[in-house]
Amino acid sequence: MSDRFDKGMEVRRRVLGDAHVDRAEAAKTPLDEPFQQLITEGAWGTVWASDGITLRERSMLTLALLAATGNFDEIPMHIRATARTGASKQDVLEAFQHVAIYAGVPRANHALKLAKQTYAEMEENNE
C-alpha cells in the first residue's frame, strides 16, 4: 500500500476508532477492496489528513455536508466520531442550523433526529 493509504488508515482510526475500522476491514471483500482503498487514501489520507483546518472543524463540515446532501446513513458514524474530533453537541447543532437555512429545514431536522438518537445510544453505552 501507499504512504497515503498508511496515513489515511492512521487518521481513519484516530477519528472513527479502532473498533469501527476493524469491523470495516473484516467485512471487506474483493469486490469492495478497491473502494475501501480509494476512501482510505482520498478521504482519510488526503482530506482528513490535511492540516488546513482542525478535526473539530472538519467534523462539523462533514456533518453539515452529509445532512445537506441527504446522505443520512453516514451521520451516526460521524456523530460518534465527534467524541474523538472534539466537535461538541453545540457545534453539531450550529452545523445543522446552517443546513436548515442553506439546504432546507427537512434535511436539518432529520439530521438532528439522527444526532439525538446517536448521542442517546452513546450515553447508554458509555461511549
ZAMARSE-470675 format. One record per residue: residue in three letters; x, y, z of N, C-alpha, C in turn; residue number from 0; chain. Coordinates in nm, 4 decimals, padded with zeros to 6 digits. Each point is the difference from the previous one (the first is absolute). Example, Ala and Ser with C-alpha at 12.3 -4.5 7.8 and 13.67 -1.06 7.14 Angstrom:
BEGIN
+------+----------+----------+----------+----------+----------+----------+----------+----------+----------+------+--------+
: vonu :       nx :       ny :       nz :      cax :      cay :      caz :       cx :       cy :       cz : gupa : martor :
+------+----------+----------+----------+----------+----------+----------+----------+----------+----------+------+--------+
:  ALA :  01.3190 : -00.5690 :  00.7800 : -00.0890 :  00.1190 :  00.0000 :  00.0900 :  00.1200 :  00.0000 :    0 :      A :
:  SER : -00.0350 :  00.1050 : -00.0720 :  00.0820 :  00.1190 :  00.0060 : -00.0770 :  00.1090 :  00.0730 :    1 :      A :
+------+----------+----------+----------+----------+----------+----------+----------+----------+----------+------+--------+
% end
This chain:
BEGIN
+------+----------+----------+----------+----------+----------+----------+----------+----------+----------+------+--------+
: vonu :       nx :       ny :       nz :      cax :      cay :      caz :       cx :       cy :       cz : gupa : martor :
+------+----------+----------+----------+----------+----------+----------+----------+----------+----------+------+--------+
:  MET :  00.0835 : -00.1185 :  00.0000 : -00.0835 :  00.1185 :  00.0000 :  00.0885 :  00.1255 :  00.0000 :    0 :      A :
:  SER : -00.0607 :  00.1115 : -00.0273 :  00.0722 :  00.1267 : -00.0122 :  00.0149 :  00.0702 :  00.1348 :    1 :      A :
:  ASP :  00.0871 :  00.1011 :  00.0015 :  00.0142 :  00.0834 :  00.1197 : -00.1319 :  00.0704 :  00.0317 :    2 :      A :
:  ARG : -00.0717 :  00.0427 : -00.1053 : -00.1286 :  00.0678 :  00.0196 : -00.1021 : -00.0961 :  00.0622 :    3 :      A :
:  PHE :  00.0043 : -00.1265 : -00.0390 : -00.0888 : -00.0996 :  00.0610 :  00.0337 : -00.0155 :  00.1475 :    4 :      A :
:  ASP :  00.1280 : -00.0120 :  00.0320 :  00.0418 : -00.0161 :  00.1394 : -00.0425 :  00.1201 :  00.0839 :    5 :      A :
:  LYS :  00.0214 :  00.1208 : -00.0529 : -00.0421 :  00.1212 :  00.0708 : -00.1523 :  00.0013 :  00.0145 :    6 :      A :
:  GLY : -00.0693 : -00.0385 : -00.1057 : -00.1457 : -00.0046 :  00.0035 : -00.0510 : -00.0970 :  00.1047 :    7 :      A :
:  MET :  00.0620 : -00.1140 :  00.0095 : -00.0422 : -00.0989 :  00.0997 :  00.0259 :  00.0529 :  00.1409 :    8 :      A :
:  GLU :  00.1102 :  00.0696 :  00.0183 :  00.0311 :  00.0594 :  00.1303 : -00.1068 :  00.1041 :  00.0391 :    9 :      A :
:  VAL : -00.0332 :  00.0883 : -00.0929 : -00.0998 :  00.1038 :  00.0274 : -00.1383 : -00.0619 :  00.0170 :   10 :      A :
:  ARG : -00.0332 : -00.0943 : -00.0842 : -00.1301 : -00.0692 :  00.0091 : -00.0168 : -00.0636 :  00.1377 :   11 :      A :
:  ARG :  00.1030 : -00.0651 :  00.0493 : -00.0065 : -00.0622 :  00.1326 : -00.0108 :  00.1060 :  00.1104 :   12 :      A :
:  ARG :  00.0720 :  00.1108 : -00.0158 : -00.0051 :  00.1074 :  00.0999 : -00.1408 :  00.0601 :  00.0073 :   13 :      A :
:  VAL : -00.0655 :  00.0170 : -00.1148 : -00.1307 :  00.0655 : -00.0044 : -00.1142 : -00.0977 :  00.0291 :   14 :      A :
:  LEU :  00.0020 : -00.1168 : -00.0607 : -00.1117 : -00.0945 :  00.0124 :  00.0197 : -00.1028 :  00.1109 :   15 :      A :
:  GLY :  00.1226 : -00.0201 :  00.0431 :  00.0295 : -00.0979 :  00.1040 :  00.0389 : -00.1344 : -00.0591 :   16 :      A :
:  ASP :  00.0817 : -00.0713 :  00.0743 :  00.0488 : -00.1306 : -00.0466 : -00.1123 : -00.0998 : -00.0229 :   17 :      A :
:  ALA : -00.0977 : -00.0045 :  00.0899 : -00.1076 : -00.0992 : -00.0127 : -00.0753 :  00.0172 : -00.1316 :   18 :      A :
:  HIS : -00.0330 :  00.1237 : -00.0348 : -00.0725 :  00.0248 : -00.1251 :  00.0841 : -00.0420 : -00.1205 :   19 :      A :
:  VAL :  00.1254 :  00.0414 : -00.0019 :  00.0870 : -00.0306 : -00.1134 :  00.0256 : -00.1499 : -00.0079 :   20 :      A :
:  ASP :  00.0192 : -00.0648 :  00.1130 :  00.0211 : -00.1449 : -00.0001 : -00.1215 : -00.0731 : -00.0577 :   21 :      A :
:  ARG : -00.1209 :  00.0449 :  00.0360 : -00.1217 : -00.0613 : -00.0565 : -00.0065 :  00.0212 : -00.1511 :   22 :      A :
:  ALA :  00.0307 :  00.1210 : -00.0443 : -00.0027 :  00.0293 : -00.1434 :  00.1037 : -00.0833 : -00.0750 :   23 :      A :
:  GLU :  00.1172 : -00.0123 :  00.0559 :  00.1059 : -00.0785 : -00.0636 : -00.0379 : -00.1477 : -00.0063 :   24 :      A :
:  ALA : -00.0620 : -00.0508 :  00.1064 : -00.0401 : -00.1407 :  00.0029 : -00.1104 : -00.0291 : -00.1015 :   25 :      A :
:  ALA : -00.0810 :  00.1001 : -00.0291 : -00.1120 : -00.0179 : -00.0939 :  00.0419 :  00.0217 : -00.1455 :   26 :      A :
:  LYS :  00.1220 :  00.0437 : -00.0221 :  00.0490 :  00.0294 : -00.1342 :  00.0069 : -00.1270 : -00.0844 :   27 :      A :
:  THR : -00.0419 :  00.0105 : -00.1254 :  00.0051 : -00.1119 : -00.0939 :  00.0788 :  00.0436 : -00.1234 :   28 :      A :
:  PRO :  00.0329 : -00.0930 : -00.0873 :  00.0676 :  00.0391 : -00.1241 : -00.0813 :  00.1020 : -00.0816 :   29 :      A :
:  LEU : -00.1315 : -00.0050 :  00.0116 : -00.0839 :  00.0940 : -00.0745 :  00.0196 :  00.1437 :  00.0474 :   30 :      A :
:  ASP :  00.0041 :  00.0213 :  00.1307 :  00.0074 :  00.1378 :  00.0494 :  00.1403 :  00.0415 :  00.0465 :   31 :      A :
:  GLU :  00.0984 : -00.0878 : -00.0121 :  00.1352 :  00.0362 :  00.0427 :  00.0541 :  00.1232 : -00.0739 :   32 :      A :
:  PRO : -00.0170 :  00.0117 : -00.1324 :  00.0472 :  00.1221 : -00.0668 : -00.0719 :  00.1257 :  00.0496 :   33 :      A :
:  PHE : -00.1279 : -00.0114 :  00.0315 : -00.0745 :  00.1140 :  00.0534 :  00.0531 :  00.0381 :  00.1375 :   34 :      A :
:  GLN :  00.0257 : -00.0979 :  00.0854 :  00.0545 :  00.0267 :  00.1330 :  00.1362 :  00.0677 : -00.0104 :   35 :      A :
:  GLN :  00.0817 : -00.0425 : -00.0962 :  00.1295 :  00.0642 : -00.0211 : -00.0204 :  00.1445 : -00.0452 :   36 :      A :
:  LEU : -00.0944 :  00.0228 : -00.0899 : -00.0292 :  00.1345 : -00.0492 : -00.0393 :  00.0938 :  00.1135 :   37 :      A :
:  ILE : -00.0932 : -00.0426 :  00.0860 : -00.0437 :  00.0905 :  00.1065 :  00.1072 :  00.0167 :  00.1072 :   38 :      A :
:  THR :  00.0783 : -00.1043 :  00.0232 :  00.1070 :  00.0121 :  00.0992 :  00.1061 :  00.0983 : -00.0479 :   39 :      A :
:  GLU :  00.0368 : -00.0086 : -00.1267 :  00.1004 :  00.0924 : -00.0533 : -00.0577 :  00.1395 : -00.0251 :   40 :      A :
:  GLY : -00.1175 :  00.0065 : -00.0620 : -00.0567 :  00.1285 : -00.0399 : -00.0614 :  00.0782 :  00.1144 :   41 :      A :
:  ALA : -00.0963 : -00.0623 :  00.0677 : -00.0673 :  00.0703 :  00.1098 :  00.0893 :  00.0118 :  00.1223 :   42 :      A :
:  TRP :  00.0520 : -00.1122 :  00.0465 :  00.0739 : -00.0003 :  00.1268 :  00.1458 :  00.0399 : -00.0166 :   43 :      A :
:  GLY :  00.0648 : -00.0411 : -00.1080 :  00.1421 :  00.0294 : -00.0191 :  00.0280 :  00.1342 : -00.0640 :   44 :      A :
:  THR : -00.1034 :  00.0634 : -00.0551 :  00.0181 :  00.1307 : -00.0634 : -00.0817 :  00.1058 :  00.0722 :   45 :      A :
:  VAL : -00.1310 : -00.0092 : -00.0062 : -00.0869 :  00.1045 :  00.0558 :  00.0089 :  00.0044 :  00.1523 :   46 :      A :
:  TRP : -00.0267 : -00.1114 :  00.0665 :  00.0015 : -00.0012 :  00.1464 :  00.1417 :  00.0162 :  00.0555 :   47 :      A :
:  ALA :  00.1021 : -00.0358 : -00.0762 :  00.1385 :  00.0107 :  00.0469 :  00.0572 :  00.1406 : -00.0163 :   48 :      A :
:  SER : -00.0691 :  00.0873 : -00.0697 :  00.0496 :  00.1359 : -00.0236 :  00.0086 :  00.0785 :  00.1307 :   49 :      A :
:  ASP :  00.1015 :  00.0834 :  00.0082 :  00.0167 :  00.0874 :  00.1163 : -00.0719 :  00.1339 : -00.0181 :   50 :      A :
:  GLY : -00.0726 :  00.0164 : -00.1103 : -00.0636 :  00.1273 : -00.0321 : -00.1062 :  00.0447 :  00.0988 :   51 :      A :
:  ILE : -00.0745 : -00.0939 :  00.0557 : -00.0989 :  00.0293 :  00.1037 :  00.0072 : -00.1115 :  00.1040 :   52 :      A :
:  THR : -00.0592 :  00.0245 :  00.1160 :  00.0058 : -00.0980 :  00.1083 : -00.0953 : -00.1166 : -00.0255 :   53 :      A :
:  LEU :  00.0217 : -00.1083 :  00.0721 : -00.0928 : -00.1130 : -00.0083 : -00.1406 :  00.0415 :  00.0452 :   54 :      A :
:  ARG : -00.0068 :  00.0874 :  00.0990 : -00.1300 :  00.0506 :  00.0469 : -00.0737 :  00.0698 : -00.1137 :   55 :      A :
:  GLU :  00.0691 :  00.0898 : -00.0677 : -00.0620 :  00.0731 : -00.1113 : -00.0363 : -00.0944 : -00.1141 :   56 :      A :
:  ARG :  00.0875 : -00.0934 : -00.0291 : -00.0259 : -00.0965 : -00.1078 : -00.1210 : -00.0876 :  00.0342 :   57 :      A :
:  SER : -00.0121 : -00.0355 :  00.1259 : -00.1140 : -00.0785 :  00.0457 : -00.1307 :  00.0768 : -00.0211 :   58 :      A :
:  MET :  00.0001 :  00.1278 :  00.0368 : -00.1187 :  00.0837 : -00.0174 : -00.0357 :  00.0142 : -00.1485 :   59 :      A :
:  LEU :  00.1006 :  00.0231 : -00.0827 : -00.0243 :  00.0117 : -00.1437 : -00.0558 : -00.1292 : -00.0577 :   60 :      A :
:  THR :  00.0580 : -00.1101 :  00.0398 : -00.0438 : -00.1298 : -00.0510 : -00.1449 : -00.0261 :  00.0369 :   61 :      A :
:  LEU : -00.0351 :  00.0235 :  00.1257 : -00.1380 : -00.0199 :  00.0421 : -00.0962 :  00.0913 : -00.0760 :   62 :      A :
:  ALA :  00.0386 :  00.1249 : -00.0184 : -00.0860 :  00.0935 : -00.0738 : -00.0168 : -00.0452 : -00.1449 :   63 :      A :
:  LEU :  00.1089 : -00.0426 : -00.0626 : -00.0084 : -00.0441 : -00.1388 : -00.0822 : -00.1281 : -00.0136 :   64 :      A :
:  LEU :  00.0176 : -00.0921 :  00.0921 : -00.0802 : -00.1224 : -00.0039 : -00.1479 :  00.0322 :  00.0113 :   65 :      A :
:  ALA : -00.0343 :  00.0881 :  00.0922 : -00.1403 :  00.0378 :  00.0183 : -00.0520 :  00.0750 : -00.1218 :   66 :      A :
:  ALA :  00.0768 :  00.0951 : -00.0496 : -00.0446 :  00.0828 : -00.1118 : -00.0226 : -00.0808 : -00.1271 :   67 :      A :
:  THR :  00.0789 : -00.1052 : -00.0170 : -00.0135 : -00.0819 : -00.1206 : -00.0904 : -00.1216 :  00.0208 :   68 :      A :
:  GLY : -00.0549 : -00.0136 :  00.1207 : -00.0919 : -00.1100 :  00.0272 :  00.0671 : -00.1343 :  00.0175 :   69 :      A :
:  ASN :  00.1285 : -00.0010 :  00.0328 :  00.0731 : -00.1250 :  00.0229 : -00.0074 : -00.0378 :  00.1480 :   70 :      A :
:  PHE : -00.1201 : -00.0318 :  00.0426 : -00.0292 : -00.0186 :  00.1416 :  00.0617 : -00.1256 :  00.0605 :   71 :      A :
:  ASP :  00.0264 : -00.1023 : -00.0814 :  00.0553 : -00.1247 :  00.0548 :  00.1359 :  00.0202 :  00.0656 :   72 :      A :
:  GLU :  00.0744 :  00.0995 : -00.0424 :  00.1338 :  00.0251 :  00.0529 : -00.0011 :  00.0867 :  00.1265 :   73 :      A :
:  ILE : -00.1131 :  00.0641 :  00.0292 : -00.0029 :  00.0950 :  00.1118 :  00.0277 : -00.0663 :  00.1353 :   74 :      A :
:  PRO : -00.0618 : -00.1124 :  00.0344 :  00.0318 : -00.0595 :  00.1311 :  00.1493 : -00.0305 :  00.0183 :   75 :      A :
:  MET :  00.0644 : -00.0505 : -00.1037 :  00.1431 : -00.0296 :  00.0093 :  00.0787 :  00.1274 :  00.0311 :   76 :      A :
:  HIS : -00.0370 :  00.1097 : -00.0660 :  00.0738 :  00.1240 :  00.0211 : -00.0403 :  00.0698 :  00.1303 :   77 :      A :
:  ILE : -00.1203 : -00.0255 :  00.0493 : -00.0352 :  00.0493 :  00.1345 :  00.0867 : -00.0721 :  00.1021 :   78 :      A :
:  ARG :  00.0138 : -00.1315 : -00.0146 :  00.0853 : -00.0758 :  00.0919 :  00.1440 :  00.0509 : -00.0049 :   79 :      A :
:  ALA :  00.0441 :  00.0385 : -00.1176 :  00.1372 :  00.0498 : -00.0160 :  00.0230 :  00.1313 :  00.0738 :   80 :      A :
:  THR : -00.1058 :  00.0755 :  00.0280 :  00.0195 :  00.1278 :  00.0700 :  00.0638 : -00.0199 :  00.1370 :   81 :      A :
:  ALA : -00.0148 : -00.1184 :  00.0574 :  00.0648 : -00.0287 :  00.1286 :  00.1517 :  00.0056 : -00.0137 :   82 :      A :
:  ARG :  00.0502 : -00.0207 : -00.1221 :  00.1440 :  00.0027 : -00.0230 :  00.0465 :  00.1250 : -00.0753 :   83 :      A :
:  THR : -00.0920 :  00.0700 : -00.0673 :  00.0404 :  00.1189 : -00.0756 : -00.0109 :  00.1278 :  00.0820 :   84 :      A :
:  GLY : -00.0739 : -00.0058 :  00.1097 : -00.0163 :  00.1185 :  00.0833 : -00.1193 :  00.0864 : -00.0358 :   85 :      A :
:  ALA : -00.0787 : -00.0404 : -00.0994 : -00.1207 :  00.0757 : -00.0336 : -00.1052 : -00.0279 :  00.1079 :   86 :      A :
:  SER : -00.0492 :  00.1061 :  00.0611 : -00.0983 : -00.0133 :  00.1079 : -00.1412 : -00.0127 : -00.0559 :   87 :      A :
:  LYS : -00.0926 : -00.0325 :  00.0884 : -00.1408 : -00.0034 : -00.0403 : -00.0432 :  00.1377 : -00.0516 :   88 :      A :
:  GLN :  00.0493 :  00.1056 :  00.0636 : -00.0328 :  00.1350 : -00.0462 :  00.0559 :  00.0251 : -00.1400 :   89 :      A :
:  ASP :  00.1202 : -00.0493 : -00.0265 :  00.0587 :  00.0131 : -00.1334 : -00.0875 : -00.0689 : -00.1048 :   90 :      A :
:  VAL : -00.0475 : -00.1191 :  00.0340 : -00.0846 : -00.0760 : -00.0923 : -00.1310 :  00.0740 : -00.0243 :   91 :      A :
:  LEU : -00.0595 :  00.0516 :  00.1065 : -00.1225 :  00.0784 : -00.0149 :  00.0234 :  00.1194 : -00.0921 :   92 :      A :
:  GLU :  00.1101 :  00.0718 :  00.0203 :  00.0312 :  00.1151 : -00.0851 :  00.0134 : -00.0414 : -00.1460 :   93 :      A :
:  ALA :  00.0664 : -00.1118 : -00.0237 :  00.0170 : -00.0480 : -00.1379 : -00.1355 : -00.0315 : -00.0625 :   94 :      A :
:  PHE : -00.0863 : -00.0665 :  00.0756 : -00.1312 : -00.0366 : -00.0540 : -00.0910 :  00.1221 : -00.0155 :   95 :      A :
:  GLN :  00.0200 :  00.1027 :  00.0809 : -00.0758 :  00.1239 : -00.0203 :  00.0396 :  00.0643 : -00.1325 :   96 :      A :
:  HIS :  00.1276 : -00.0051 : -00.0338 :  00.0439 :  00.0496 : -00.1305 : -00.0660 : -00.0804 : -00.1115 :   97 :      A :
:  VAL : -00.0067 : -00.1304 :  00.0190 : -00.0660 : -00.0848 : -00.0992 : -00.1454 :  00.0427 : -00.0169 :   98 :      A :
:  ALA : -00.0679 :  00.0268 :  00.1106 : -00.1414 :  00.0400 : -00.0072 : -00.0173 :  00.1237 : -00.0861 :   99 :      A :
:  ILE :  00.0852 :  00.0980 :  00.0193 : -00.0126 :  00.1262 : -00.0739 :  00.0430 : -00.0140 : -00.1449 :  100 :      A :
:  TYR :  00.1106 : -00.0687 : -00.0251 :  00.0576 : -00.0027 : -00.1340 : -00.0368 : -00.1221 : -00.0839 :  101 :      A :
:  ALA : -00.0485 : -00.1067 :  00.0623 : -00.0320 : -00.1212 : -00.0767 : -00.1398 : -00.0534 :  00.0272 :  102 :      A :
:  GLY : -00.0652 :  00.0477 :  00.1055 : -00.1371 : -00.0418 :  00.0250 : -00.0235 : -00.0537 :  00.1396 :  103 :      A :
:  VAL : -00.1108 :  00.0437 :  00.0558 : -00.0393 : -00.0407 :  00.1348 : -00.0233 : -00.1507 :  00.0103 :  104 :      A :
:  PRO : -00.0676 : -00.0644 : -00.0951 : -00.0228 : -00.1448 :  00.0159 :  00.1296 : -00.0809 :  00.0118 :  105 :      A :
:  ARG :  00.1011 :  00.0347 : -00.0761 :  00.1276 : -00.0736 :  00.0086 :  00.0676 :  00.0244 :  00.1346 :  106 :      A :
:  ALA : -00.0007 :  00.1247 :  00.0431 :  00.0602 :  00.0316 :  00.1297 : -00.0768 : -00.0669 :  00.1132 :  107 :      A :
:  ASN : -00.1305 : -00.0004 : -00.0097 : -00.0842 : -00.0620 :  00.1020 :  00.0287 : -00.1493 :  00.0101 :  108 :      A :
:  HIS :  00.0111 : -00.0662 : -00.1135 :  00.0274 : -00.1439 :  00.0015 :  00.1410 : -00.0275 :  00.0551 :  109 :      A :
:  ALA :  00.0961 :  00.0824 : -00.0400 :  00.1367 : -00.0162 :  00.0506 :  00.0046 :  00.0185 :  00.1514 :  110 :      A :
:  LEU : -00.0731 :  00.0978 :  00.0502 : -00.0040 :  00.0244 :  00.1436 : -00.0658 : -00.1172 :  00.0732 :  111 :      A :
:  LYS : -00.1029 : -00.0575 : -00.0595 : -00.0652 : -00.1180 :  00.0585 :  00.1007 : -00.1149 :  00.0109 :  112 :      A :
:  LEU :  00.0780 : -00.0218 : -00.1056 :  00.1019 : -00.1053 :  00.0026 :  00.1078 :  00.0296 :  00.1039 :  113 :      A :
:  ALA :  00.0379 :  00.1259 :  00.0109 :  00.1006 :  00.0381 :  00.0992 : -00.0507 : -00.0282 :  00.1408 :  114 :      A :
:  LYS : -00.1240 :  00.0389 :  00.0281 : -00.0572 : -00.0242 :  00.1331 : -00.0028 : -00.1487 :  00.0320 :  115 :      A :
:  GLN : -00.0411 : -00.0811 : -00.0961 : -00.0044 : -00.1455 :  00.0209 :  00.1401 : -00.0549 :  00.0259 :  116 :      A :
:  THR :  00.0960 :  00.0466 : -00.0781 :  00.1368 : -00.0511 :  00.0136 :  00.0627 :  00.0435 :  00.1312 :  117 :      A :
:  TYR : -00.0187 :  00.1264 :  00.0385 :  00.0522 :  00.0455 :  00.1300 : -00.0623 : -00.0812 :  00.1137 :  118 :      A :
:  ALA : -00.1294 : -00.0289 : -00.0090 : -00.0666 : -00.0800 :  00.1038 :  00.0616 : -00.1402 :  00.0076 :  119 :      A :
:  GLU :  00.0257 : -00.0613 : -00.1156 :  00.0640 : -00.1305 : -00.0010 :  00.1406 :  00.0059 :  00.0584 :  120 :      A :
:  MET :  00.0728 :  00.1058 : -00.0339 :  00.1357 :  00.0160 :  00.0521 : -00.0020 :  00.0119 :  00.1523 :  121 :      A :
:  GLU : -00.0930 :  00.0767 :  00.0523 : -00.0101 :  00.0162 :  00.1453 : -00.0401 : -00.1311 :  00.0653 :  122 :      A :
:  GLU : -00.0930 : -00.0708 : -00.0620 : -00.0458 : -00.1282 :  00.0524 :  00.1132 : -00.1025 :  00.0043 :  123 :      A :
:  ASN :  00.0880 :  00.0044 : -00.1011 :  00.1110 : -00.0943 : -00.0104 :  00.1301 :  00.0544 :  00.0579 :  124 :      A :
:  ASN : -00.0078 :  00.1162 :  00.0674 :  00.1175 :  00.0647 :  00.0593 :  00.1127 :  00.0194 : -00.0996 :  125 :      A :
:  GLU : -00.0363 :  00.0406 : -00.1228 :  00.1014 :  00.0262 : -00.1034 :  00.0574 :  00.1383 :  00.0181 :  126 :      A :
+------+----------+----------+----------+----------+----------+----------+----------+----------+----------+------+--------+
% end
